[in-house]
Amino acid sequence: MKTHTTTLTLSLIAGLTLAGPALAADRDDRLRLIAPPWPGVTVKSEIFSQLIEPLGYTTEILEVSSTVGYSTLQSGDSDAFLAGWLPAQQESYDAAMQADAIVDLGNNVNGARMGFAVPEYVYEAGITRAEQLADPEVAERFDKTVYSIESGSTVTDMINAAIDADTHGLDDWEIMASSTPGMLSEVDGAVKRERWILFYGWTPHWMVPEYNTRILEDSADVFGANNGSSDVKTIVAKDYAEANPNLTRLLDQFELTAQEQSEFILGYSLEERDLEDVAHDWLVNHPERVAGFLEGVETRDGEDAQSAVEDSL
């Protein structure tokens, strides 16, 4: 179980335990998952879909933006969202919370973070903190250039603000803003030559396993509090959670590390493997993790969930 579990969820689970299998069946056999076109939530939603199918559930994927997604949670047109990134989505999240329309089940990814990043060989050379960018020799090694994603994006605005404020001695640095593929093309070329490069990095993402990306410690919190740490939450429509305690328990216990998500993003997004195969292989290769997800969960007709999933795989 996550350390953050709502009182609502605890009461639902307690009710299941006391009532026994007769009350285990959920009201709905369909789960409508919000899945913006981001590799991480795309694969994560497919993993969850394959996990619940042998339990007697079906999944409908709603490919909408996160902003629209929060609106559908409030209107009753969707049931759950596995990519509630905070603080990036704080405004939409707060509005849904104030409307008493959603339940926050806590993080489904631990270790999510963003910040100034370098390849591992630069990190091993001793560059581990953003404050070191103020050293003239270090700045020259990076050619006083930081690579980022699109101009006008929140993170590129954060870097520009750091340059304007001379944070970490960046006042005479240049920002090279591009698309995410464009930025990572520069990283790829630098890594092949073991050239020093500073770029905007985040985890989970395939850049982490592919380039051994390391995010620098940042005392100035240029990318947000706690070194740019982010929450990636499981958000469930309140009405759905109340009516479907069995699947809500599974949603609550579905939790990954940033490294795990980075690895399956690599398989799907960079290696361009079939989505269903990436999800299936992850479930097959992580039986202990799957068993943890399914603890105390039943099929819709009250049978053992773990046995049903094992048979299906």
Protein Blocks (a to p, Z undefined) as FASTA:
>chain_A
ZZbdcfklmmmmmmmmmnommlmpcfblcdcddddfbfklmmmmmmmmmmmmmnopacdd
ddddfklmmmmmmnopafbdcbbccfklmmmmmmmmmnopaccebjfbehiacdddddfk
lmmnopabfklmmpmklmmmnoopacdddehiaklmmmmmmmmnopghlmmcccddddfk
lmmmmmmmmmmnopacddddddddfklmmnopacdddfkomnoghhhiacddddddfklm
mmmmmlmmmmmmmccdfklmmmmmmmmmmnopafklmmmmmmmmmmmlmmmmmgoiacfk
opafklmmmmmZZ
